[in-house]
Amino acid sequence: MIRTLQPGQRCEVWIASVTGQAELLYSTDRVLFEAPNWTLSSKGSGDGGALVLNGDGKLWMLDVTGGHGGEPVEVPLSGVPDLNNDHVLDPDGKGIFVSANDGHIYRAALSGGPATMITEDDGSFHFLHGVSPDGAELAFVGIAAGDFSQPGKLMTIASDGGAAARVDVGPGHCDGPEYSPDGTWLYLNTESFSSVPGHAQLARIQIDGSGFEQLLESETVDWFPHPSPDGRYATYIQFPSGTEGHPADLPVAVVLVSTEDWTTPLHTWPLFGGQGTLNVNSWSPDSGRFAFVAYPRGDSFHDSAKD
C-alpha cells in the first residue's frame, strides 16, 4: 500500500547534528516521502551528498546541498513492484537493496536501471533492514505467509540470494535488524522482553546468535536502533507507551544516544510522525549528522528542533 499525505499535512525532511541542532532540508504537501538513507556520495565521490527516500512507491534522491533546485529526483528503476520504506545502501556506495510490496527484496544500482530479486518464493514476506559491512549478508524480518497477526522473525540471507536462516531472539515480534559497524552485532527492537502487547524495546544479539541482551528498559515503545558509522552514537524512535506496532501520525520522538549509555539521551526531537520517520539508517558517512522525516498537520515541526 502506498502512503499518501492527509489533507493539511506536510512531509518535512530534517537533518540533525550530534550537537543537537536541526535544520529543515525539504518540505512538500504533494508526496509522502519516507525513510532517508544518507549516501556515501551523490556522484560516487564519497562525500555524502544526498539522501535516498521512497515515496509514491518509487525511489528518490534528494541533494543535501540543495542541488537540482532542492527537489527530489526519481531513481529510474525497472523490474520491481512499488517500494515500501525498507531500503538500505550497499556498502560499495553504488547499489541499494530495497523491499517491495510483493514481499521480496531486490538489489538495484543507485543510478537506476533493472532491479534483481534476491529472496525466494518461500511463503514469507521479507522486510529488509540491514546489510553487513562487507556487503555479503542481509538482515530482514520474515512474516510467514504475510500474516501480520503473527510475530516477525529475525532472518539473514546472503546478499546474492539463497536460503534464509533464522536468528532466535525469542517469541516476541522483532523489527529493524541492523548490523553494527564492525559486523559483530545485530541491533533490533523486540517485544520478547515484555508481556505487554506491542511494548517493543531495544536489543542486540551477536551474529552467531549468542549474547542476546536488552539495551535499555523504558516505559516508551522504542523502535529502529541505528548505530552511527563510527559506532559512537545511535538513533532510535520513541512511540508513546501502549503503542502497538509502529503506526503513522502519532506524537513521537527521535532520540540520540551514546552507544556507551543507551539510557541517557544526548538530544531528543519531539515531532508528529512515526511510520516513515526513521525506519532505516540515515547517518551521514562522517557520523556527524542524520536525517529524519516529520509529518506535521497545520504548523511546521516544533521550533525547538532548531535548538
Salt bridges, closest charged atoms under 4 A:
ASP29 OD2 - ARG10 NH1 3.91
GLU34 OE2 - ARG3 NH1 2.57
ASP56 OD2 - LYS58 NZ 3.31
GLU71 OE1 - ARG30 NH2 3.25
ASP86 OD1 - HIS129 NE2 3.30
ASP90 OD2 - ARG107 NH2 2.78
ASP92 OD2 - ARG107 NH2 3.09
ASP121 OD1 - HIS104 NE2 2.69
ASP122 OD1 - HIS126 NE2 3.03
ASP168 OD1 - ARG166 NH2 3.91
ASP175 OD1 - HIS129 NE2 3.07
GLU178 OE1 - HIS226 ND1 2.73
GLU213 OE2 - ARG204 NE 2.51
ASP249 OD2 - ARG297 NH2 3.22
